[in-house]
Amino acid sequence: MFSSLLNTMRDRAAKRRRYNQLTSEILGLSDRDLSDINANRTDMLRHAYREVYGD
């Protein structure tokens, strides 16, 4: 039971680190960068969340 809880905590921490990394990269893009790749910051953040945590 304790190892299961520990594994769950590790998994959540890893997901949170990955999500933070992705959001930091997305938020670091300038408006010009987004325009160059024809992207929308809000859509990219939504996609990052789905990639890490699922639907």
PQR file of N, CA, C, O and H, with PARSE charges and radii, in Angstrom:
ATOM      1  N   MET A   1       0.816  -1.186   0.000 -0.4000 1.5000
ATOM      2  CA  MET A   1       0.000   0.000   0.000 -0.0000 2.0000
ATOM      3  C   MET A   1       0.866   1.259   0.000  0.5500 1.7000
ATOM      4  O   MET A   1       0.605   2.189  -0.763 -0.5500 1.4000
ATOM      5  N   PHE A   2       1.870   1.294   0.830 -0.4000 1.5000
ATOM      6  CA  PHE A   2       2.734   2.468   0.885 -0.0000 2.0000
ATOM      7  C   PHE A   2       3.469   2.662  -0.438  0.5500 1.7000
ATOM      8  O   PHE A   2       3.617   3.790  -0.907 -0.5500 1.4000
ATOM      9  H   PHE A   2       2.082   0.539   1.450  0.4000 1.0000
ATOM     10  N   SER A   3       3.933   1.557  -1.045 -0.4000 1.5000
ATOM     11  CA  SER A   3       4.654   1.685  -2.311 -0.0000 2.0000
ATOM     12  C   SER A   3       3.719   2.172  -3.419  0.5500 1.7000
ATOM     13  O   SER A   3       4.147   2.899  -4.315 -0.5500 1.4000
ATOM     14  H   SER A   3       3.813   0.641  -0.664  0.4000 1.0000
ATOM     15  N   SER A   4       2.457   1.778  -3.361 -0.4000 1.5000
ATOM     16  CA  SER A   4       1.480   2.246  -4.342 -0.0000 2.0000
ATOM     17  C   SER A   4       1.269   3.751  -4.208  0.5500 1.7000
ATOM     18  O   SER A   4       1.204   4.469  -5.205 -0.5500 1.4000
ATOM     19  H   SER A   4       2.109   1.188  -2.633  0.4000 1.0000
ATOM     20  N   LEU A   5       1.163   4.214  -2.985 -0.4000 1.5000
ATOM     21  CA  LEU A   5       1.000   5.641  -2.737 -0.0000 2.0000
ATOM     22  C   LEU A   5       2.231   6.409  -3.204  0.5500 1.7000
ATOM     23  O   LEU A   5       2.115   7.473  -3.811 -0.5500 1.4000
ATOM     24  H   LEU A   5       1.215   3.630  -2.174  0.4000 1.0000
ATOM     25  N   LEU A   6       3.395   5.870  -2.920 -0.4000 1.5000
ATOM     26  CA  LEU A   6       4.641   6.502  -3.330 -0.0000 2.0000
ATOM     27  C   LEU A   6       4.744   6.573  -4.849  0.5500 1.7000
ATOM     28  O   LEU A   6       5.165   7.593  -5.396 -0.5500 1.4000
ATOM     29  H   LEU A   6       3.490   5.005  -2.427  0.4000 1.0000
ATOM     30  N   ASN A   7       4.363   5.498  -5.533 -0.4000 1.5000
ATOM     31  CA  ASN A   7       4.387   5.487  -6.997 -0.0000 2.0000
ATOM     32  C   ASN A   7       3.407   6.507  -7.577  0.5500 1.7000
ATOM     33  O   ASN A   7       3.713   7.170  -8.568 -0.5500 1.4000
ATOM     34  H   ASN A   7       4.022   4.670  -5.089  0.4000 1.0000
ATOM     35  N   THR A   8       2.246   6.632  -6.969 -0.4000 1.5000
ATOM     36  CA  THR A   8       1.257   7.610  -7.416 -0.0000 2.0000
ATOM     37  C   THR A   8       1.801   9.025  -7.256  0.5500 1.7000
ATOM     38  O   THR A   8       1.645   9.862  -8.145 -0.5500 1.4000
ATOM     39  H   THR A   8       1.998   6.094  -6.163  0.4000 1.0000
ATOM     40  N   MET A   9       2.430   9.283  -6.133 -0.4000 1.5000
ATOM     41  CA  MET A   9       2.999  10.610  -5.890 -0.0000 2.0000
ATOM     42  C   MET A   9       4.113  10.921  -6.882  0.5500 1.7000
ATOM     43  O   MET A   9       4.212  12.042  -7.380 -0.5500 1.4000
ATOM     44  H   MET A   9       2.557   8.603  -5.411  0.4000 1.0000
ATOM     45  N   ARG A  10       4.948   9.931  -7.167 -0.4000 1.5000
ATOM     46  CA  ARG A  10       6.036  10.121  -8.141 -0.0000 2.0000
ATOM     47  C   ARG A  10       5.477  10.390  -9.526  0.5500 1.7000
ATOM     48  O   ARG A  10       5.977  11.255 -10.245 -0.5500 1.4000
ATOM     49  H   ARG A  10       4.868   9.020  -6.763  0.4000 1.0000
ATOM     50  N   ASP A  11       4.447   9.656  -9.899 -0.4000 1.5000
ATOM     51  CA  ASP A  11       3.826   9.829 -11.211 -0.0000 2.0000
ATOM     52  C   ASP A  11       3.227  11.224 -11.338  0.5500 1.7000
ATOM     53  O   ASP A  11       3.406  11.891 -12.358 -0.5500 1.4000
ATOM     54  H   ASP A  11       4.041   8.953  -9.315  0.4000 1.0000
ATOM     55  N   ARG A  12       2.527  11.658 -10.321 -0.4000 1.5000
ATOM     56  CA  ARG A  12       1.931  12.995 -10.349 -0.0000 2.0000
ATOM     57  C   ARG A  12       2.993  14.081 -10.412  0.5500 1.7000
ATOM     58  O   ARG A  12       2.834  15.066 -11.132 -0.5500 1.4000
ATOM     59  H   ARG A  12       2.382  11.117  -9.493  0.4000 1.0000
ATOM     60  N   ALA A  13       4.065  13.907  -9.670 -0.4000 1.5000
ATOM     61  CA  ALA A  13       5.152  14.896  -9.680 -0.0000 2.0000
ATOM     62  C   ALA A  13       5.814  14.950 -11.054  0.5500 1.7000
ATOM     63  O   ALA A  13       6.148  16.032 -11.538 -0.5500 1.4000
ATOM     64  H   ALA A  13       4.195  13.106  -9.086  0.4000 1.0000
ATOM     65  N   ALA A  14       6.005  13.802 -11.677 -0.4000 1.5000
ATOM     66  CA  ALA A  14       6.611  13.756 -13.008 -0.0000 2.0000
ATOM     67  C   ALA A  14       5.698  14.434 -14.030  0.5500 1.7000
ATOM     68  O   ALA A  14       6.171  15.176 -14.890 -0.5500 1.4000
ATOM     69  H   ALA A  14       5.734  12.924 -11.283  0.4000 1.0000
ATOM     70  N   LYS A  15       4.406  14.184 -13.937 -0.4000 1.5000
ATOM     71  CA  LYS A  15       3.462  14.834 -14.854 -0.0000 2.0000
ATOM     72  C   LYS A  15       3.467  16.339 -14.651  0.5500 1.7000
ATOM     73  O   LYS A  15       3.441  17.102 -15.617 -0.5500 1.4000
ATOM     74  H   LYS A  15       4.022  13.581 -13.238  0.4000 1.0000
ATOM     75  N   ARG A  16       3.499  16.765 -13.394 -0.4000 1.5000
ATOM     76  CA  ARG A  16       3.499  18.193 -13.105 -0.0000 2.0000
ATOM     77  C   ARG A  16       4.754  18.865 -13.644  0.5500 1.7000
ATOM     78  O   ARG A  16       4.686  19.962 -14.199 -0.5500 1.4000
ATOM     79  H   ARG A  16       3.520  16.145 -12.610  0.4000 1.0000
ATOM     80  N   ARG A  17       5.911  18.199 -13.479 -0.4000 1.5000
ATOM     81  CA  ARG A  17       7.165  18.745 -14.024 -0.0000 2.0000
ATOM     82  C   ARG A  17       7.081  18.878 -15.542  0.5500 1.7000
ATOM     83  O   ARG A  17       7.487  19.894 -16.107 -0.5500 1.4000
ATOM     84  H   ARG A  17       5.966  17.308 -13.029  0.4000 1.0000
ATOM     85  N   ARG A  18       6.557  17.852 -16.192 -0.4000 1.5000
ATOM     86  CA  ARG A  18       6.434  17.871 -17.655 -0.0000 2.0000
ATOM     87  C   ARG A  18       5.482  18.985 -18.094  0.5500 1.7000
ATOM     88  O   ARG A  18       5.774  19.717 -19.040 -0.5500 1.4000
ATOM     89  H   ARG A  18       6.228  17.027 -15.733  0.4000 1.0000
ATOM     90  N   TYR A  19       4.354  19.113 -17.414 -0.4000 1.5000
ATOM     91  CA  TYR A  19       3.389  20.159 -17.764 -0.0000 2.0000
ATOM     92  C   TYR A  19       4.006  21.541 -17.561  0.5500 1.7000
ATOM     93  O   TYR A  19       3.844  22.421 -18.406 -0.5500 1.4000
ATOM     94  H   TYR A  19       4.116  18.518 -16.646  0.4000 1.0000
ATOM     95  N   ASN A  20       4.702  21.735 -16.464 -0.4000 1.5000
ATOM     96  CA  ASN A  20       5.360  23.020 -16.201 -0.0000 2.0000
ATOM     97  C   ASN A  20       6.398  23.338 -17.268  0.5500 1.7000
ATOM     98  O   ASN A  20       6.536  24.487 -17.687 -0.5500 1.4000
ATOM     99  H   ASN A  20       4.834  21.020 -15.777  0.4000 1.0000
ATOM    100  N   GLN A  21       7.127  22.315 -17.706 -0.4000 1.5000
ATOM    101  CA  GLN A  21       8.133  22.510 -18.740 -0.0000 2.0000
ATOM    102  C   GLN A  21       7.476  22.944 -20.050  0.5500 1.7000
ATOM    103  O   GLN A  21       7.928  23.887 -20.700 -0.5500 1.4000
ATOM    104  H   GLN A  21       7.014  21.382 -17.366  0.4000 1.0000
ATOM    105  N   LEU A  22       6.408  22.248 -20.427 -0.4000 1.5000
ATOM    106  CA  LEU A  22       5.717  22.589 -21.667 -0.0000 2.0000
ATOM    107  C   LEU A  22       5.121  23.990 -21.614  0.5500 1.7000
ATOM    108  O   LEU A  22       5.259  24.762 -22.563 -0.5500 1.4000
ATOM    109  H   LEU A  22       6.041  21.482 -19.899  0.4000 1.0000
ATOM    110  N   THR A  23       4.458  24.321 -20.506 -0.4000 1.5000
ATOM    111  CA  THR A  23       3.842  25.646 -20.413 -0.0000 2.0000
ATOM    112  C   THR A  23       4.906  26.745 -20.415  0.5500 1.7000
ATOM    113  O   THR A  23       4.698  27.811 -20.994 -0.5500 1.4000
ATOM    114  H   THR A  23       4.346  23.694 -19.735  0.4000 1.0000
ATOM    115  N   SER A  24       6.022  26.491 -19.779 -0.4000 1.5000
ATOM    116  CA  SER A  24       7.100  27.477 -19.779 -0.0000 2.0000
ATOM    117  C   SER A  24       7.598  27.729 -21.201  0.5500 1.7000
ATOM    118  O   SER A  24       7.840  28.872 -21.587 -0.5500 1.4000
ATOM    119  H   SER A  24       6.191  25.625 -19.309  0.4000 1.0000
ATOM    120  N   GLU A  25       7.748  26.667 -21.967 -0.4000 1.5000
ATOM    121  CA  GLU A  25       8.201  26.825 -23.351 -0.0000 2.0000
ATOM    122  C   GLU A  25       7.171  27.575 -24.184  0.5500 1.7000
ATOM    123  O   GLU A  25       7.523  28.445 -24.980 -0.5500 1.4000
ATOM    124  H   GLU A  25       7.552  25.738 -21.653  0.4000 1.0000
ATOM    125  N   ILE A  26       5.905  27.237 -23.998 -0.4000 1.5000
ATOM    126  CA  ILE A  26       4.844  27.895 -24.766 -0.0000 2.0000
ATOM    127  C   ILE A  26       4.750  29.374 -24.389  0.5500 1.7000
ATOM    128  O   ILE A  26       4.657  30.236 -25.262 -0.5500 1.4000
ATOM    129  H   ILE A  26       5.620  26.530 -23.351  0.4000 1.0000
ATOM    130  N   LEU A  27       4.774  29.661 -23.098 -0.4000 1.5000
ATOM    131  CA  LEU A  27       4.670  31.052 -22.649 -0.0000 2.0000
ATOM    132  C   LEU A  27       5.905  31.871 -23.028  0.5500 1.7000
ATOM    133  O   LEU A  27       5.848  33.099 -23.092 -0.5500 1.4000
ATOM    134  H   LEU A  27       4.850  28.960 -22.388  0.4000 1.0000
ATOM    135  N   GLY A  28       7.000  31.191 -23.274 -0.4000 1.5000
ATOM    136  CA  GLY A  28       8.228  31.872 -23.678 -0.0000 2.0000
ATOM    137  C   GLY A  28       8.246  32.268 -25.145  0.5500 1.7000
ATOM    138  O   GLY A  28       9.118  33.023 -25.574 -0.5500 1.4000
ATOM    139  H   GLY A  28       7.045  30.194 -23.222  0.4000 1.0000
ATOM    140  N   LEU A  29       7.290  31.765 -25.918 -0.4000 1.5000
ATOM    141  CA  LEU A  29       7.230  32.121 -27.331 -0.0000 2.0000
ATOM    142  C   LEU A  29       6.690  33.543 -27.475  0.5500 1.7000
ATOM    143  O   LEU A  29       5.722  33.928 -26.820 -0.5500 1.4000
ATOM    144  H   LEU A  29       6.581  31.152 -25.570  0.4000 1.0000
ATOM    145  N   SER A  30       7.323  34.292 -28.328 -0.4000 1.5000
ATOM    146  CA  SER A  30       6.837  35.654 -28.580 -0.0000 2.0000
ATOM    147  C   SER A  30       5.637  35.587 -29.528  0.5500 1.7000
ATOM    148  O   SER A  30       5.378  34.561 -30.157 -0.5500 1.4000
ATOM    149  H   SER A  30       8.109  33.980 -28.861  0.4000 1.0000
ATOM    150  N   ASP A  31       4.921  36.692 -29.612 -0.4000 1.5000
ATOM    151  CA  ASP A  31       3.802  36.761 -30.546 -0.0000 2.0000
ATOM    152  C   ASP A  31       4.295  36.549 -31.974  0.5500 1.7000
ATOM    153  O   ASP A  31       3.605  35.953 -32.802 -0.5500 1.4000
ATOM    154  H   ASP A  31       5.131  37.526 -29.102  0.4000 1.0000
ATOM    155  N   ARG A  32       5.474  37.038 -32.243 -0.4000 1.5000
ATOM    156  CA  ARG A  32       6.064  36.864 -33.585 -0.0000 2.0000
ATOM    157  C   ARG A  32       6.347  35.387 -33.856  0.5500 1.7000
ATOM    158  O   ARG A  32       6.071  34.893 -34.949 -0.5500 1.4000
ATOM    159  H   ARG A  32       6.035  37.523 -31.571  0.4000 1.0000
ATOM    160  N   ASP A  33       6.895  34.684 -32.866 -0.4000 1.5000
ATOM    161  CA  ASP A  33       7.144  33.242 -33.024 -0.0000 2.0000
ATOM    162  C   ASP A  33       5.846  32.513 -33.326  0.5500 1.7000
ATOM    163  O   ASP A  33       5.795  31.670 -34.222 -0.5500 1.4000
ATOM    164  H   ASP A  33       7.118  35.086 -31.978  0.4000 1.0000
ATOM    165  N   LEU A  34       4.798  32.836 -32.579 -0.4000 1.5000
ATOM    166  CA  LEU A  34       3.505  32.188 -32.780 -0.0000 2.0000
ATOM    167  C   LEU A  34       2.951  32.499 -34.165  0.5500 1.7000
ATOM    168  O   LEU A  34       2.374  31.630 -34.819 -0.5500 1.4000
ATOM    169  H   LEU A  34       4.840  33.520 -31.851  0.4000 1.0000
ATOM    170  N   SER A  35       3.125  33.721 -34.600 -0.4000 1.5000
ATOM    171  CA  SER A  35       2.666  34.106 -35.929 -0.0000 2.0000
ATOM    172  C   SER A  35       3.431  33.347 -37.009  0.5500 1.7000
ATOM    173  O   SER A  35       2.850  32.904 -38.000 -0.5500 1.4000
ATOM    174  H   SER A  35       3.594  34.426 -34.069  0.4000 1.0000
ATOM    175  N   ASP A  36       4.730  33.204 -36.809 -0.4000 1.5000
ATOM    176  CA  ASP A  36       5.559  32.492 -37.791 -0.0000 2.0000
ATOM    177  C   ASP A  36       5.136  31.041 -37.962  0.5500 1.7000
ATOM    178  O   ASP A  36       5.205  30.495 -39.064 -0.5500 1.4000
ATOM    179  H   ASP A  36       5.202  33.564 -36.005  0.4000 1.0000
ATOM    180  N   ILE A  37       4.701  30.417 -36.875 -0.4000 1.5000
ATOM    181  CA  ILE A  37       4.293  29.008 -36.967 -0.0000 2.0000
ATOM    182  C   ILE A  37       2.773  28.858 -37.048  0.5500 1.7000
ATOM    183  O   ILE A  37       2.238  27.751 -36.982 -0.5500 1.4000
ATOM    184  H   ILE A  37       4.645  30.860 -35.981  0.4000 1.0000
ATOM    185  N   ASN A  38       2.087  30.005 -37.195 -0.4000 1.5000
ATOM    186  CA  ASN A  38       0.630  30.023 -37.329 -0.0000 2.0000
ATOM    187  C   ASN A  38      -0.038  29.262 -36.188  0.5500 1.7000
ATOM    188  O   ASN A  38      -0.850  28.364 -36.414 -0.5500 1.4000
ATOM    189  H   ASN A  38       2.521  30.904 -37.249  0.4000 1.0000
ATOM    190  N   ALA A  39       0.317  29.636 -34.963 -0.4000 1.5000
ATOM    191  CA  ALA A  39      -0.183  28.929 -33.782 -0.0000 2.0000
ATOM    192  C   ALA A  39      -0.898  29.885 -32.838  0.5500 1.7000
ATOM    193  O   ALA A  39      -0.719  31.101 -32.902 -0.5500 1.4000
ATOM    194  H   ALA A  39       0.976  30.365 -34.780  0.4000 1.0000
ATOM    195  N   ASN A  40      -1.696  29.317 -31.978 -0.4000 1.5000
ATOM    196  CA  ASN A  40      -2.441  30.060 -30.974 -0.0000 2.0000
ATOM    197  C   ASN A  40      -1.986  29.568 -29.604  0.5500 1.7000
ATOM    198  O   ASN A  40      -2.019  28.369 -29.331 -0.5500 1.4000
ATOM    199  H   ASN A  40      -1.842  28.329 -31.926  0.4000 1.0000
ATOM    200  N   ARG A  41      -1.563  30.492 -28.746 -0.4000 1.5000
ATOM    201  CA  ARG A  41      -1.020  30.131 -27.433 -0.0000 2.0000
ATOM    202  C   ARG A  41      -2.036  29.344 -26.601  0.5500 1.7000
ATOM    203  O   ARG A  41      -1.676  28.358 -25.959 -0.5500 1.4000
ATOM    204  H   ARG A  41      -1.537  31.466 -28.968  0.4000 1.0000
ATOM    205  N   THR A  42      -3.284  29.766 -26.608 -0.4000 1.5000
ATOM    206  CA  THR A  42      -4.321  29.095 -25.824 -0.0000 2.0000
ATOM    207  C   THR A  42      -4.509  27.651 -26.281  0.5500 1.7000
ATOM    208  O   THR A  42      -4.618  26.742 -25.458 -0.5500 1.4000
ATOM    209  H   THR A  42      -3.577  30.567 -27.130  0.4000 1.0000
ATOM    210  N   ASP A  43      -4.545  27.449 -27.591 -0.4000 1.5000
ATOM    211  CA  ASP A  43      -4.693  26.090 -28.118 -0.0000 2.0000
ATOM    212  C   ASP A  43      -3.486  25.223 -27.757  0.5500 1.7000
ATOM    213  O   ASP A  43      -3.627  24.040 -27.449 -0.5500 1.4000
ATOM    214  H   ASP A  43      -4.456  28.188 -28.259  0.4000 1.0000
ATOM    215  N   MET A  44      -2.312  25.822 -27.800 -0.4000 1.5000
ATOM    216  CA  MET A  44      -1.100  25.071 -27.465 -0.0000 2.0000
ATOM    217  C   MET A  44      -1.113  24.669 -25.993  0.5500 1.7000
ATOM    218  O   MET A  44      -0.723  23.550 -25.658 -0.5500 1.4000
ATOM    219  H   MET A  44      -2.197  26.784 -28.051  0.4000 1.0000
ATOM    220  N   LEU A  45      -1.554  25.561 -25.114 -0.4000 1.5000
ATOM    221  CA  LEU A  45      -1.619  25.236 -23.685 -0.0000 2.0000
ATOM    222  C   LEU A  45      -2.646  24.134 -23.434  0.5500 1.7000
ATOM    223  O   LEU A  45      -2.409  23.238 -22.625 -0.5500 1.4000
ATOM    224  H   LEU A  45      -1.871  26.470 -25.386  0.4000 1.0000
ATOM    225  N   ARG A  46      -3.770  24.196 -24.115 -0.4000 1.5000
ATOM    226  CA  ARG A  46      -4.802  23.169 -23.980 -0.0000 2.0000
ATOM    227  C   ARG A  46      -4.261  21.811 -24.446  0.5500 1.7000
ATOM    228  O   ARG A  46      -4.489  20.784 -23.806 -0.5500 1.4000
ATOM    229  H   ARG A  46      -3.963  24.924 -24.772  0.4000 1.0000
ATOM    230  N   HIS A  47      -3.551  21.827 -25.557 -0.4000 1.5000
ATOM    231  CA  HIS A  47      -2.970  20.590 -26.076 -0.0000 2.0000
ATOM    232  C   HIS A  47      -1.911  20.033 -25.113  0.5500 1.7000
ATOM    233  O   HIS A  47      -1.829  18.821 -24.915 -0.5500 1.4000
ATOM    234  H   HIS A  47      -3.366  22.661 -26.078  0.4000 1.0000
ATOM    235  N   ALA A  48      -1.115  20.904 -24.525 -0.4000 1.5000
ATOM    236  CA  ALA A  48      -0.098  20.457 -23.559 -0.0000 2.0000
ATOM    237  C   ALA A  48      -0.746  19.773 -22.379  0.5500 1.7000
ATOM    238  O   ALA A  48      -0.270  18.736 -21.917 -0.5500 1.4000
ATOM    239  H   ALA A  48      -1.181  21.889 -24.686  0.4000 1.0000
ATOM    240  N   TYR A  49      -1.830  20.349 -21.887 -0.4000 1.5000
ATOM    241  CA  TYR A  49      -2.545  19.748 -20.747 -0.0000 2.0000
ATOM    242  C   TYR A  49      -3.067  18.364 -21.125  0.5500 1.7000
ATOM    243  O   TYR A  49      -2.919  17.407 -20.365 -0.5500 1.4000
ATOM    244  H   TYR A  49      -2.216  21.191 -22.263  0.4000 1.0000
ATOM    245  N   ARG A  50      -3.671  18.268 -22.291 -0.4000 1.5000
ATOM    246  CA  ARG A  50      -4.203  16.974 -22.741 -0.0000 2.0000
ATOM    247  C   ARG A  50      -3.095  15.944 -22.944  0.5500 1.7000
ATOM    248  O   ARG A  50      -3.270  14.764 -22.642 -0.5500 1.4000
ATOM    249  H   ARG A  50      -3.791  19.045 -22.909  0.4000 1.0000
ATOM    250  N   GLU A  51      -1.964  16.397 -23.454 -0.4000 1.5000
ATOM    251  CA  GLU A  51      -0.856  15.471 -23.676 -0.0000 2.0000
ATOM    252  C   GLU A  51      -0.355  14.877 -22.367  0.5500 1.7000
ATOM    253  O   GLU A  51      -0.041  13.689 -22.294 -0.5500 1.4000
ATOM    254  H   GLU A  51      -1.822  17.356 -23.699  0.4000 1.0000
ATOM    255  N   VAL A  52      -0.284  15.702 -21.344 -0.4000 1.5000
ATOM    256  CA  VAL A  52       0.244  15.247 -20.061 -0.0000 2.0000
ATOM    257  C   VAL A  52      -0.795  14.503 -19.230  0.5500 1.7000
ATOM    258  O   VAL A  52      -0.521  13.427 -18.699 -0.5500 1.4000
ATOM    259  H   VAL A  52      -0.540  16.667 -21.402  0.4000 1.0000
ATOM    260  N   TYR A  53      -1.979  15.078 -19.122 -0.4000 1.5000
ATOM    261  CA  TYR A  53      -2.997  14.534 -18.217 -0.0000 2.0000
ATOM    262  C   TYR A  53      -4.101  13.741 -18.904  0.5500 1.7000
ATOM    263  O   TYR A  53      -4.896  13.088 -18.228 -0.5500 1.4000
ATOM    264  H   TYR A  53      -2.202  15.952 -19.553  0.4000 1.0000
ATOM    265  N   GLY A  54      -4.168  13.782 -20.207 -0.4000 1.5000
ATOM    266  CA  GLY A  54      -5.240  13.094 -20.912 -0.0000 2.0000
ATOM    267  C   GLY A  54      -6.466  13.991 -21.015  0.5500 1.7000
ATOM    268  O   GLY A  54      -6.464  15.122 -20.529 -0.5500 1.4000
ATOM    269  H   GLY A  54      -3.523  14.313 -20.757  0.4000 1.0000
ATOM    270  N   ASP A  55      -7.504  13.481 -21.646 -0.4000 1.5000
ATOM    271  CA  ASP A  55      -8.727  14.282 -21.854 -0.0000 2.0000
ATOM    272  C   ASP A  55      -9.507  14.499 -20.619  0.5500 1.7000
ATOM    273  O   ASP A  55     -10.550  15.151 -20.654 -0.5500 1.4000
ATOM    274  H   ASP A  55      -7.506  12.562 -22.041  0.4000 1.0000
TER
END
